[in-house]
Amino acid sequence: YIAVDRSQRGQGVGKRLMQEAISTASGGIALHVEPENPAKLLYESLGFTNKYLEMRLAK
């Protein structure tokens, strides 16, 4: 997991963490992100794309 404390959000911390993860990864990176997660916009700005649609049945 990668998370940024609420008091530090909007200062580029998450972007720097993700850029470091991307630069040090030896292969592809997959993320699980809830659709309403504000970080989804960050991931998209870094080139991540939505590959799958997850479907659930709640009972």
C-alpha positions as CSV (number, residue, x, y, z in Angstrom):
1,Y,0.0,0.0,0.0
2,I,1.0,3.6,-0.6
3,A,-0.8,6.2,1.4
4,V,-0.2,9.9,2.2
5,D,-1.4,11.4,5.4
6,R,-4.3,13.8,4.9
7,S,-2.3,16.7,6.2
8,Q,0.3,16.2,3.5
9,R,-2.0,15.6,0.5
10,G,-1.9,18.0,-2.4
11,Q,1.9,18.7,-1.9
12,G,3.2,16.2,-4.5
13,V,4.2,13.5,-1.9
14,G,2.1,10.8,-3.5
15,K,3.3,11.7,-7.0
16,R,7.0,11.5,-5.9
17,L,6.3,8.1,-4.2
18,M,4.7,6.7,-7.3
19,Q,7.4,8.1,-9.6
20,E,10.0,6.4,-7.4
21,A,8.1,3.1,-7.4
22,I,7.8,3.3,-11.2
23,S,11.4,4.0,-11.7
24,T,12.6,1.2,-9.5
25,A,10.1,-1.5,-10.7
26,S,11.7,-4.1,-13.0
27,G,8.3,-4.9,-14.6
28,G,4.8,-3.6,-14.9
29,I,2.8,-2.3,-12.0
30,A,-0.9,-3.2,-11.3
31,L,-3.0,-1.2,-8.9
32,H,-6.4,-1.9,-7.3
33,V,-8.2,1.5,-7.0
34,E,-11.8,2.1,-6.0
35,P,-13.5,4.3,-8.6
36,E,-14.2,7.2,-6.2
37,N,-10.6,7.3,-4.8
38,P,-9.2,10.7,-5.6
39,A,-5.8,9.1,-6.2
40,K,-7.2,7.6,-9.3
41,L,-6.6,10.9,-11.1
42,L,-2.9,10.8,-10.0
43,Y,-2.5,7.3,-11.3
44,E,-4.1,8.3,-14.7
45,S,-1.8,11.3,-14.9
46,L,1.2,9.0,-14.5
47,G,0.0,6.8,-17.4
48,F,-2.0,4.1,-15.7
49,T,-5.0,2.9,-17.6
50,N,-8.2,1.0,-16.5
51,K,-7.8,-2.5,-17.9
52,Y,-10.5,-4.4,-16.1
53,L,-14.1,-3.9,-14.8
54,E,-14.8,-5.7,-11.6
55,M,-18.4,-6.8,-11.1
56,R,-19.9,-7.9,-7.8
57,L,-23.2,-9.2,-6.5
58,A,-24.2,-8.0,-3.0
59,K,-26.7,-10.1,-1.1
